[in-house]
Amino acid sequence: MATTTVATKKRRAWTTTVFVKQLMAVSGLVFVMFLLFHSYGNLKMFLGEETYNDYAHWLKVDAFVPIFPHGGFIWVFRGAMVLMLVIHVVAAAITWKRSRRARVSRYVVKKSAADAYAARTMRVTAVLLLFLIVFHILHFTTATVRTGFTVDSSPYERMVASFQQPLMVVVYLVFVAAACLHVAHGFWSAFQSLGWVRAGTRKFMVVLSGLIGGLIFVMFMAPPLAIAFGIIS
């Protein structure tokens, strides 16, 4: 009887709202680190065509060899990112569903206007981000969507050809802004879900989250804007 009770408690622990939010927090922080690394890597466009192409080649072929075989790391990394995305989306869907169910209860505590706005913004930016991820993969990874470049174009040539078109600059400006807005709220919210934010540190974490979101925006949009204005060609 005692063994059954313990097993039941363990199963319930895996389905609690707190645990689901922690899953969403951890997967979200992984994506923040990825965005920081990815946006930093794109800044190599300013170092010239050879440097950027060498970086892209290292990332896709030679990264962490011989720990991984040639070209192996990128596939492990992609698999990990897909897993994190599935966890994040499923956890967000469960949290949203439970939140809707809770709102019909008269015992639910009303959120502040700021928290309610942040929650709505997170849902909108999340949808935009899903579109961005799919489009970005079809655009730069598989070259299914080509904007002025060919399948044989180098990574540097793909970037330059794409962002010499004003429409593409606007498209990525909107999507990157959505991503950074998502990060600006999600970063401190993740630490809060993990229990690492106290009343005295909340304001600091909110400011830090905004700064991180702003930093990612600047790093991501610097190369496209430099290309659009002819600084990079």
Steps between C-alpha positions, in 0.01 A plus 500: 500500500780740594689415179191576291455835673862600435471400133178701466664807651793468261266482200315806624826690549575464129168661410482790745476852362821595682695219331353583157599866545850394600528292183393804299751716692798271441423450129446875465838580656663257256348700215623828650854362504456381143380844385797668668744258335328515160477880493866527609602265220317713242717798599787324322345644183684820593833314483461417134384225269779251571465526879122459493513205259773334709283541810198349322713210376642436847152499650356254247802277441793533740339601831640301796683246286611235604248490785241489222564370146516758223154650463376313805471782751254705294256208481523429872449871563199516268349196666546661842339822377200311361461322834519831688245653263256213549539520878456877497192499276330210680572652842369838383182339362438313826561813707269710279226235514518478879507878528180527295336235715606683816349830383151355525555439871390778736798415721760597241707807587484777241825585326629853483451688173874472428505123554187452290651707218826304519312169484304610192817630336676169562227311316507734200879504472509121543283457189718743304810314616368168369452662158850648522660165585331324207577785258860535619567128448344505153690819419858460619530130595330307221492786242145399411405867508761691300522877506755594237741210555541146366541162670875521434538846656729526802355597841643851456346536154162383631504764773602783267256405223211469746545825688566710194122466463315747727204263544722234656648755740149596611393135535796415723464829688146403601590141584815588696309768692241237593774262611665764716171607654439134583846476657456827691205353691596134489848534648395636840184290495714187459709587804181572691359156407822341623462682832808716451325839506410665830293811565814711535660376177198496268554855372868428432412182308238683293757764404764233428252312282426815303872563450557144377207527261635834374851357459373208294298739282802723432732207423250327273399810305846659466608286200169530306492879549869529409428308179191710425702823534795369299747472789528126433495391136 
